[in-house]
């Protein structure tokens, strides 16, 4: 992923490359999720999985504002978090399929991916746990210029983790960006039915934390907000809360057809597909359609290879598995 | 040899390890400015500064989550959860995150993290400031659970816990804080997962932890006057469990009593008894538990004193079992 640059120092050429790269990464996430869904229906993905198709601009936009050695804590809807931070798509796919070549050798599965080599502290199967982990990563980063990001959903904003972590991060002025992916539903329940006040960004004011409501389907808007928050964190000015409004194209998990969402609402959000918005903007800014097409083709090919590699990989062998309870 | 107070042993262990390794940081509620509610950590903040010793909000989940996140990104945090009872609050950070990370990540990084907490009854603190949460965590692979019995043990075991690469729950019994004992042993650290023979004897094996070890030693002295020689084992850790030391002792004494300051059902003592039965039923003439009633810890001094196992209760129980002529 391209490294962060402050907006005012972004030359047109550098920004061009960066946004096209981001678009390619968003396309990669989309194709990855679609292929995973297909493999799920074929029985190749086990248990359950939570797809982030429709929400790609948030992880890609936020991670474009980070350095490679900054830390990210993701959610159980975390394939986009991992891919945006640089996890190898083939290793991620293999993990989803429970194969030995997975990024965690098949031990973790979809909800618990960890990839420290790319700055992913983990994807967290417990709603809100990403925030606790990110506090610690921010503690490690503090004093050496490092920044941590916690991704979480709107449902997590009613967890103790949210309130304790916002307060903790402000009191200790931690270099931390709280990124809420507000897709309007906590599992199957609409935000308004579960969240008093229904104003997530507004909750930050109680903790004296700067916040912003961001169009989470607009890569440019997400990146701009993230750059500002990251700069604030690196400058020692503490945490920021970004509420990114977005929408998932699939249900909550594999067993969920999402029939609780009004058809008009779904249609309106599909109209605002973050990939379509990004493609249109790139073309409007003068990119050659051929270059954009090539980025799409490159992402598609990467995913195709990743899935093929994963499908060809062996399952871990219990007879030779050398699992240990403790690090000696 | 100069006498070392238990709370000072803990403080010295922390200070020495912070001196030795700058990645060690220490945080919790009222541990810095106030020096801890039991005055264990007095002076550490002044000595090591804001960046390495700091107070946190009363947020057990957040501070434990922070400790986990810090441990997997390069620091070696020690945190204090003021009372063991409060360990119900950070369960997710410890049980779901810290304990599983090493395995789930396919060993991408260790989780060098210590959670200290004050545990145990006898202080008239009532039901929710007196529990010993050992068994809440004992069934969680990936955690180590340490429970020292003397000042020297506390120092050596805490230093080992801080140097350990795994998440460690380190329990400090409140009724031991003011106990004074011999200063540190020759070895600087005490390996985790190895029990200690606190007293040798051939007639009955008494296994205990923390305050229970001094109770057992006192009971052994009473019994010795009556011609019964008890071997007292200080288990030191309940995960990992040093079964071998207990088996070796039982092969000699043929009688096993395990003393737990906590309920009998689902306790670590019951687990130990079961494990010994599985491995060495042929060695046993008798095996039993001394534990508390299946009730919360009561407040009133008369009720609490009757509730907690003590030396007299242990001696009486051993006396009665032997007199019953089971062997």
Boltz contact constraints between the chains, C-beta under 6 A:
constraints:
  - contact:
      token1: [A, 71]
      token2: [B, 73]
      max_distance: 6.0
  - contact:
      token1: [A, 104]
      token2: [B, 104]
      max_distance: 6.0
  - contact:
      token1: [A, 104]
      token2: [B, 105]
      max_distance: 6.0
  - contact:
      token1: [A, 104]
      token2: [B, 106]
      max_distance: 6.0
  - contact:
      token1: [A, 105]
      token2: [B, 106]
      max_distance: 6.0
  - contact:
      token1: [A, 107]
      token2: [B, 104]
      max_distance: 6.0
  - contact:
      token1: [A, 107]
      token2: [B, 106]
      max_distance: 6.0
  - contact:
      token1: [A, 108]
      token2: [B, 104]
      max_distance: 6.0
  - contact:
      token1: [A, 112]
      token2: [B, 104]
      max_distance: 6.0
  - contact:
      token1: [A, 114]
      token2: [B, 105]
      max_distance: 6.0
  - contact:
      token1: [A, 114]
      token2: [B, 108]
      max_distance: 6.0
  - contact:
      token1: [A, 116]
      token2: [B, 108]
      max_distance: 6.0
  - contact:
      token1: [A, 116]
      token2: [B, 109]
      max_distance: 6.0
  - contact:
      token1: [A, 126]
      token2: [B, 92]
      max_distance: 6.0
  - contact:
      token1: [A, 126]
      token2: [B, 96]
      max_distance: 6.0
  - contact:
      token1: [A, 129]
      token2: [B, 97]
      max_distance: 6.0
  - contact:
      token1: [A, 132]
      token2: [B, 65]
      max_distance: 6.0
  - contact:
      token1: [A, 132]
      token2: [B, 93]
      max_distance: 6.0
  - contact:
      token1: [A, 133]
      token2: [B, 69]
      max_distance: 6.0
  - contact:
      token1: [A, 135]
      token2: [B, 65]
      max_distance: 6.0
  - contact:
      token1: [A, 135]
      token2: [B, 66]
      max_distance: 6.0
  - contact:
      token1: [A, 135]
      token2: [B, 69]
      max_distance: 6.0
  - contact:
      token1: [A, 136]
      token2: [B, 66]
      max_distance: 6.0
  - contact:
      token1: [A, 136]
      token2: [B, 68]
      max_distance: 6.0
  - contact:
      token1: [A, 136]
      token2: [B, 69]
      max_distance: 6.0
  - contact:
      token1: [A, 136]
      token2: [B, 70]
      max_distance: 6.0
  - contact:
      token1: [A, 137]
      token2: [B, 69]
      max_distance: 6.0
  - contact:
      token1: [A, 137]
      token2: [B, 73]
      max_distance: 6.0
  - contact:
      token1: [A, 139]
      token2: [B, 66]
      max_distance: 6.0
  - contact:
      token1: [A, 139]
      token2: [B, 70]
      max_distance: 6.0
  - contact:
      token1: [A, 140]
      token2: [B, 70]
      max_distance: 6.0
  - contact:
      token1: [A, 140]
      token2: [B, 73]
      max_distance: 6.0
  - contact:
      token1: [A, 140]
      token2: [B, 74]
      max_distance: 6.0
  - contact:
      token1: [A, 140]
      token2: [B, 75]
      max_distance: 6.0
  - contact:
      token1: [A, 160]
      token2: [B, 61]
      max_distance: 6.0
  - contact:
      token1: [A, 164]
      token2: [B, 59]
      max_distance: 6.0
  - contact:
      token1: [A, 164]
      token2: [B, 61]
      max_distance: 6.0
  - contact:
      token1: [A, 164]
      token2: [B, 62]
      max_distance: 6.0
  - contact:
      token1: [A, 165]
      token2: [B, 62]
      max_distance: 6.0
  - contact:
      token1: [A, 167]
      token2: [B, 57]
      max_distance: 6.0
  - contact:
      token1: [A, 168]
      token2: [B, 57]
      max_distance: 6.0
  - contact:
      token1: [A, 168]
      token2: [B, 59]
      max_distance: 6.0
  - contact:
      token1: [A, 168]
      token2: [B, 62]
      max_distance: 6.0
  - contact:
      token1: [A, 171]
      token2: [B, 57]
      max_distance: 6.0
  - contact:
      token1: [A, 325]
      token2: [B, 141]
      max_distance: 6.0
  - contact:
      token1: [A, 326]
      token2: [B, 166]
      max_distance: 6.0
  - contact:
      token1: [A, 327]
      token2: [B, 102]
      max_distance: 6.0
  - contact:
      token1: [A, 327]
      token2: [B, 110]
      max_distance: 6.0
  - contact:
      token1: [A, 327]
      token2: [B, 165]
      max_distance: 6.0
  - contact:
      token1: [A, 327]
      token2: [B, 166]
      max_distance: 6.0
